[in-house]
Amino acid sequence: MTRNVLIAGLLVLLGVAFWTLTMGYAPDAELNRTAAYYAQNVGREIGAPNVVTAIIITWRGLDTLGEVTVLFLTSSIVALVLAQSKAPKGASGSGFLPSGELLTTGTRMLIPLIALLGAYVLANGHLTPGGGFQGGAILASGVLLALLADPGRRFGHALIARIESVAGLAYVGLGLLGMLIAGGFLDNKVLPLGQFGAMLSAGIIPIISVLIGLKVGSEFASILSSLEETEDA
Amino acid sequence: MTLTLAMALILALASLAAAGVALATRSRATAVLAAGLLSLFASVLFVLLAAPDVAMTEAAIGSGLTTFLFFFVMGRIRREGRK
């Protein structure tokens, strides 16, 4: 009884807090100082039509490196914990129900399309919405679909780990290169800005977003496949 | 403007309904699906609010990967319970 009263009271408090927040909200008439700087200088300094990706990869590049590191730690820890109960080759997956004709056929048709969309989102991160993280998640959902259709399938862990570490090293290496020949760590001016709106433009943004995408995709894929390969205790 | 507002309101109500279903239902599979649906509504709302980048992440991770991760783990628990 008291528990229900407490829950109701907390809910009412939360509702009041959200209500006052919503009612007191007035949209800003103009961008604040940082945002105005970004919006004004993105064309001249970065040369990317997609302002969001430009901010994420160049001005806030260090934050993105941190995010990718957090994801890397997560996938390493998942692999470390689950490696204790790793199933012998071919042993796991026997207890799965067959996945069905619809899923198997649909997967065969969809995986190339998903991979293509992922590659498109990666390569056009500086032009259209999306970028490294989104493209990587799309690639990983293709891996997920393959695992759903055929739970016994094994992915080469060595290959995934190699893609992951090469992408990570190249990302940091590009950042250091920026310190050597441009304005600082992860500076965009390592490569020329090129023509505004062209496929190969905006400095190193396309390269970095492809690297981030490969890294994120292989991290998610490694989490999913280590979850799949554990032995039933 | 009013059309956007109406769509946002409908989406918000639908998200609330999906969250309610996820909380109230007795079936675990329905709850997971309702949570995924909530994510999907949220990602459409992000598109309406002119944030397509966030919407893509939400759709791929929130309603795609997480939902299937839940089903993965639920299937594993069920198989282990059967032993």
Interface residues (C-beta under 8 A of the other chain):
Chain A: N50 V52 T53 G95 F96 V121 P129 G130 G131 F133 Q134 A137 I138 A140 S141 L144 L148 F220 L224 L227 E228 D232 A233
Chain B: P52 D53 A55 M56 T57 A60 I61 G64 L65 F68 L69 F72 V73 G75 R76 R79 E80 K83
